[in-house]
Each structure stands twice: as structure tokens, then as C-alpha cells.
Amino acid sequence: MFLQHKGTNELVEILDMATLYDPCQKRVMGRSHAGEEMQEPESYLKFEMAFPSGESLPLCWIDPDYRVREKSGKELTYKG
């Protein structure tokens, strides 16, 4: 799967899908697809990723307490 890094707008190939879906994991391993040569895998903050369409990742992928927040109406704030 490819996601877009919000800061650089580069496409990133996600190498570990299980980590992407796990809301307890703040980072995911991926490989940037910028330039002509294959890049080395890097760790990316999931909070900084989006779908190539610009849509944000689902809260259930990035916030382990998303159900509590939905009920309380509190917004997600990232604490690195």
C-alpha cells in the first residue's frame, strides 16, 4: 500500500501492514518513492501520513482510545 507523507508529499510504500493497522504503534516502516533509485526503509510517524487522495488515516489506525474520544467528543491531539 502507498501512503503520502504530509510534510513532503512523497509517496511512501508501507512495508508492514500489521503495524499500520495497530493503533498502539505510533510509527510504521516504509520506503519513500522519490527519485529514481530505491530508497532505504525508514520509520514514519503514522500521524504524518495520509492516503494519496489527501484523506486522513482512520482514527482506529492511529489512536488506541478512538472509541472513548468518539463518545466524549474530544479531538485527538498528538503527543510525540
Secondary structure, DSSP 8 states (H G I E B T S, - for coil): -EEEETTT--EEEES-HHHHH-TT--EEEEEE--SSS----EEEEGGGEE-TTS-B--HHHH-TTHHHHHHHT-------
